[in-house]
Amino acid sequence: MAKNVTLAKRTEMNLDEKLLDAIGIQTIRSSSKPSARKDTASQDGYANKGSTKQASDIKFFIPDKSLFQPMEKPGRGDWLKEHKESGQTYKHFVSGSYRGPNPLRSTIYLLPLVFREDPVPPEVMSPLQQFASIFFGMPVTVLKPVCLRGKVADRLNGEVYQAHAGDILDKMRAHLKRDAFCVAGITLADLYPKEAWNFVFGLANMTTNCGVYSLARYLSNFGSHETTQIDLEQDSLRSILIRACKTMCHEIGHVFGLRHCIYFKCLMNGSNHLAESDSRPNFLCPVCLRKLHHACAFDIVERYQAMRKFWEDQGVPHLTEWLDRRLAGLGAA
């Protein structure tokens, strides 16, 4: 009965209230007396509905409408049109089976995987390693490439070679180091999760601490041959990294226990096709940022500043401009 009452209350909320509820904060009404509240702490007219330990950080999770847009109604063929998802609020995340680093398991490993194609080259792997460390605030190590050809199920989809993502995750367990929080496989082979699906950008398993994602569909020569290769004369490193960093952090985010976001346009949104993936932001919304911050306890301003330098070095002005506006809004420009 209590659960039904909670659902009824959420149904009665307007959009802004539902988004704040998902983040775990609420507005302080003019009739309230914040100083008398013992269970929450307030800042800028907002109260923390979650742990009071994060009260001093509440400003980081107040949604600036110029930077964070609510999720729109999905169109034909979009992820949420094809997949019914109930969402995961901050409260659900912290009360569930989320994972975070600990002194014994604190390193993210990136594992280049090879099937019939070449491995992802070092000039792509190196900045991916750098960005993953910034995004999660953890040490990241790149392992030597591993060939799984003949060791997992595969198929030709039309004329394109594909490897079975679920089988890959099973094989990757053997490459978990003792100090690994997780291992993320990166490949130029196209992936599929089951026979009925056309493809998948990536797949992760929180239980086994493994994830895998493909760069194949981000390259202009995809589909012209059985396998896909990186040609930096056709596809700029900048364009590859914009897409690759997004998908990498999305799949690793699943290993922390973050589910697909249905509240804002967010890096953790599901994607059913390339145009939808490209439309997704390269940043976490306030709901998902709060979840990851709870798990990793990074300094949010320093993280944004490091991201800004990374994207400036890569020559991506629209991402550095977003970060400039975000830092200015936090009083850290």
N, C-alpha and C positions, 0 to 999 in steps of 0.2 A: 504493500500500500504506500509506504514512504517513497519508494521509487516512482510510483505513478504520480504522486503529488509533485515530486521534483520535476518530472517530465511535463506536467501540466503547467507549472510555473514557468518553465523555459519556453513553452509554446506561447505563453502570454507576453513574453518579452518582445520589445522591438529589436530591430537589427543591431543597433549599437549596444544594447544591453546584452544580447546574445554573444556578441564578439568579446565584450569585456568579461562576461562570465566564462568564456572559453579560455581567456588569458588568466583568469583568477583574480581580477580586480573589479572594483565597483566605484561609481561616483559617490561622493559625499553630498547628500542632499543638504539644502540650505537650512533645514530644520534640525539637522543633526548637530551634535556637539562632539567633534572628533577627539578632543582631549579627554572625553569621558569614556571613550571606547577602549577596552582593555584587550580585545581579541584581534584588533587590527591596527595598522599604522598607516597614516595618510601622508600624501605628498601631492601638491598641485591639484587638490580637490578630488583625489582618488584614494580609496582604501584597499588594502591588500586582503583578499579573501583567502589567501593561502598561508604558507608559513611566515611568521613574523620575522624570521631570520633574513628574509630578502626585502624587508620593508625599505631599507635605505637604497635599494636598487629599483624601486618601483617605477621611476621615471623612464627606465629603459624599455618598459613594456607597455607604456601608454601609446596607443596607436595614433600616429600622426597621419591624418587622412590624405595629406599630400604625398606621402611616401608608401603607405600601405593601403591597398584597395581591397574591399571585400570581394569574395569570390562571386563571379557572375554566374548566371544560369548557363549550364553547359549546352553546347551546340551539338548537332548531329555528328556522331563518331567520336566525341570527346570522352575522356576517361569517366567522368561522373555520369555521363549519359548511358554508358555501358556497364558501369560498376556501381552498385549501391553501397555507399559508405556512410557510417553514422558519425564519423569524426572522433577525435581524441582531444579532450580538453586538457589543460594543464593539471587540473585536479585528478583526472583519470590517469594521467601519465605518472605523477608522483605516488599515487596509491596503487599502481600496477607493478608490472615486472620490468621496469626500465633498468638499464645497465649503465654504469659509468666506470671510468678507469679507477684502479686502485694501485697501491705500491707494488704489487706483484704482477699486475697486467695493465701496463700503461702505454704500450707502443702500438701504433697502427702500422701494419705492413702492407705495402702495395706489391702485388705479384703479377708481372707481365705473363700472359698466357698465350701459347702458340698452338695452332692446329695445322692448317695448310698455308698459312700466311706468315709474314714476318712479325716479330714482336713490335710493340709500340716503341718507337725510337727514344734514345736518351734525351733528345732535345724537347720531347713532349713529357717524358716521365719526370724530369727534374723539376719543372715548374709545377706539375701536379703534386709532387711530394711537398714542395714549398707551400702550396696553397692549402693542402690538407692539414698541415701543421698549424697554419694560421686559423683555419676554420674551426678546428676542434681544440686548439690549444694543447696539443699533445705531440710528442716526438713521433716522427714518421720515417720509416726505413723502406727502401726499395729492394726487393729480393731479385735474385737472378731469374731470368725467364725459364718457364717450365713448359714443356711440350706435352699436351694431352691428346694428341692425335691418336685415334684408335683406342682410347681409354674411356671415352664417353659416347653416348648415343649422338648421332648426327644425321643430317639429311641435306638434300638439295631442295630448296624452295624456289621453284622455277629454275634459274641458273645460278642461284646464290647459295653458297655453302653456309650451313648453320650448325651450331653446336648446342646441345641440350643444357640449358642453364642449371637445372636441378642436379644433373649428373656432375657438372663442374663443381658445384658447391660441395658435393660429397667427396670428390677427389681433393679439394682444397684443404680439407681438415688435416691432411697429413703434413701440411706446410705451416701449421700454427706453431709459432715459437713459444717457448715457455713464458716469455714476458709479453706475449701478444694480447692486446685487447681484442683485436680482430685482424683479419687479413682480407684485403679487397683485391680481387682479380681484375685485370684490365686487358682487353683483347681487341684485335681488329676483326675478329670473326663475328658474324651476325649470330644472334642468340634466339632461341625459342624455349618456352617453359613447358609446353605440352603440345601434342600433335595438333590439337584443334586451333591453336593460336598461330597467327602469322609470324609474329616476332615479339621480342621484349627488349627494351633498352637495357635493363639490368634486373637482377634478382638478389635478394639478401635473405639470410636466415639468422635471426637473433639467437636461436638455440645453439647453433654451431659456430657462431661468431664469424661467419663468412659471408661475403658478398661478391658479386661479379657484375661487370658492366662492359658494354661494347661501344667502341667509337665508330663502328662501320657505317652507320646511317648518317653520321655527321660529315662524311666526306663526299666530295662531288663525284668521285668515280665509283660510288656504290652502285652496284647492279650492272656495271658494264663488264665485269668479269666475275668469275666464280668466287674470288676472294678480293678483299679491299686492301689497298695500300695507301699509306700517307705520302702525299706528294706536296711538299711545301711550296712548290711553284704554282700549284693549282689552288690549294687551300692554305690560307695564311695561318701561321701558328696562333695568332691572336684569335681567329674565328674558331679554331679547334679548341683552344683553352676555354673560351667562353662556354662552350657546350660541355666539354669534358669535365671541367671543374664542377659544374652544376650537377651532372649525373653522378659523378664520383661521391660528392658530399650527400646527395640524396640517398644513395644506396648505403653508405656508411651510417647515415642518420638512422636508417631502419635497424641497424645492429644495436644502436643505443635504445631502441624501443619506440622511436618516433614513427607514428603511422602517417598515412597520407593526410595532408591538411585539406579541410573543406571550408575553412573560415575566411582566409585571405588568399590573394594571389601570392604564392610562396614557393620557395625552392622545393618544399616537400609535397607540392601538388602532384597527383598522378598524371601521367601523360600517355595518350593512346596513339599519337602520331607525331611526326617531326614538327609540324607547324605548332602543335599544342605545346610540345616541349620547348620550342624556341620562344614561345610567348611567356613562359614561366620566368619569374625573377631569379636572379643569382643570389638572392638573400633570403634569410628566414623572416617570416612574419613575427609579430610579437608573441603569438601563442607558442610557436615552435622555438623561437629564440629563448623564451623562458624555460622551456623543457630542457634544451641542450645546456643552457647555463646552469640549471639545477644539477645536471649530470656531471658537467666538466668544471664548473666554477672558474671560468676564465674571466679576465678583465675585459668587459665589453668595449670600453673606449679604446684600449690598446689593440683589441682585435680588429675593430673597424679601421683604426689608423694603419695597421699592418696590411689589411686588405686594400686600403686606398693606395699604399705604396706599391703593392703587387700589381694592381691593375694599371697604375700609372706607368710602371716599368714595362708592362705589356702593351701599352698604347691603346687603352680602351676608355675613351673619355666619358661615355655615357654611364659607365659604372663608377668612375672616380667622381663624377658630378653628383650622382646619387649619394655616395658616401660623404661628400662635402656637405650636402644638405642634411644628412642624418647626423653628422658630427656637430654641425652648427645648431641643430635643434636640441642636442644634448648639452650645449654649452661647452663643447670641446673642440671647436674649430681652430 
